[in-house]
Amino acid sequence: MASGFQSGIITRGYKSGSIIYFEGDKSEYIYILKSGRVLLTYTKIDTGEEVKEEVRQGEFFGVKSALGKYPREETAQTIGETSVLVLTMADFERMILRNVNVVRKMLRVFSNQLRRLGKTVRTVLGESDNVNPDIELFRIGEHYFKSGDFNKATYAFKKYMEYYPNTDYSKLAMDRIKTISSGGAIPQPAKPSKPVPEDDLTDFSMDDDSEDVFSFDDKPAPKKDVKPEFSFDANPHDAGVSSELSSEMDNFLSDDNTVDDFGDFDFDSKPASKSEPTLKEKFEDGLSSFKMDNYKDAIEVFSEIIGDGMPEKQQDKKIFIDSYFHTGICYFNMKNYKEAMSRFAEIVKNYSDSDRMKESLLYIGEIFETAGQKDKAITYYNKVANASPKDSLNSKAFDKIRALQKS
Amino acid sequence: MLELDEKFFGRFGVEYTPNQIIFCEFEPGYEFYFIQKGRVKITKIINDREKTIDVLSAGDVFGEMSILEEEPRSASAIAIDKVRVLKFHRDNFDTLLQGNPQLAYKLLLIFSKRIYDAKRRLMILLLEEPSVKVMDVLIMLAEQNPQYDMEGEITLYTTAQQVASWAGMAEAEAQKELTHLTRVDKIDLYEDRIVVKNIRDFQRVIASRRKNLYS
């Protein structure tokens, strides 16, 4: 080992029983045992026990206290004729620069020591070491969530979802993320409707991994979003992700639908022309076919309503959305899931503040369940289960989740 | 500061905004960080409270435990100011070391210091009486600054809260002990500092207590 050293490093010889340094000495020298024997004696701080340790030839000693600039923690004494290399910190640094493997080894030893010390400190402080990191990580999120520090809470919950997607609290963690992201968001205004061109959705297949088709909502499965190479990245783009999340989720969670009510109050309403059935009459017509399980006719009527585009009046808007919704159910009952999906998706996408939102989500969940996409199904049931205000749909969704989790 | 900083920023540089989490306690971690700019606080949630255990600034390293060990983060790192760090994945560690041995040296220095600090803290915690613990915290703080003349009066820029944290006791308890030391004229207690009249006195007390601990 000594052969590669630069000149200027001192070799020092000791007689047997000599002290190279005492515990408590301050010194910046680092030693390498060249020949002979060196015994290090130190006191264990937690037990007061005296420990002796022999240095092997070629090994360093006195490194930590020199580098850390603190008193020697052990006494170094020779056994028999012994010769050591005496390095200054500068010598040591120069050596390190040429031998990274030695550093690696030292770092590993240091790192282990530090970890062990940390454990002892925690034990003395009465902090338990027997913890499940997943539960603890969730708890950190809860701490920040409850104290209103939402950015930190979101971070912790997202990490939880990322590392422990299928554990006890993953659903709750996801709900927390949604709740947070919906917090300050502005409800998305209902877009003027356009009939959905049929061929837009023709590529839907029950076997698809649906992500492309249901681009309106593929965020709730964070594990799919995360690219492994960036998996530990708390990068600045996170903010973007959460705002994306909110724009998709918040309307659904917002229970502020009161604006709709004002539209019902209409001073100027003129009686509709007698010659043509009103929108309401048309819809009733479709609904009666629907109730008689005459889905084909029902769909025809609803399609007409949809085809006329989004009406101006608030109450007519409801009819318009209901037409979408009932068309969806018609197709659902006809087991034409592709068409059904496209109708419910339309409501979720564009009319997320409508009364039909929760039911649509529930149907989407059922479609996924039918397609055997259990995770997706649960995701949608979850949305219903956690939506407010609570009603029988919430408990229905809960039951569905429970049934799926058992299966 | 390391010379590698500028050269590496393009590849490894990351910036954080104030109060942004860099990593979270109990999250698996495979990266370590060098602070280039700004301050980072290391915190833990203890009894449902966020406690700051350290504040780091430019030139400091954190997350270094992840280099060689498979354990979740033992604390959270949170940006205090606008923070600029170099972030290295452990898989790059060898390459990084080969190309930048001075980094290896710096890490050794950091580990050495941390080990000592941890041991020193443990020594304080192992003392039994609160009054003695507080004294030993003051000694430790004095030792940390080699410029101090241990024979004379020593001014430590610390607070009862920090002393309590080092001694692993409630702030009120530490405050009580410090008040007592003031009353018997061993120290002067100010809002932002503590003046120790004779640190050698304290050292003698602690040395004898420590001997008795093991006997």
Interface residues (C-beta under 8 A of the other chain):
Chain A: T43 I45 D46 T47 G48 E49 V63 K64 S65 L67 G68 K69 Y70 E73 E93 I96 L97 R98 V100 V103 R104 M106 L107 R108 F110 S111 N112 Q113 L114 R115 L117 G118 T120 V121 V124 L125 E127 V131 P133 D134 E136 L137 R139 I140 H143 S147 D149 N151 K152 Y155 A156 K159 Y163 F232 A234 N235 P236
Chain B: V14 E15 Y16 T17 N19 Q20 I21 I22 F23 C24 E25 F26 E27 P28 G29 Y30 E31 I45 I46 D48 E50 E64 M65 I67 L68 E69 E71 P72 S74 S76 I78 H89 D94 L97 Q98 P101 Q102 A104 Y105 L107 L108 L109 F111 S112 K113 R114 I115 Y116 A118 K119 R121 L122 M123 L125 L126 E143 P146 G168 L213 Y214 S215
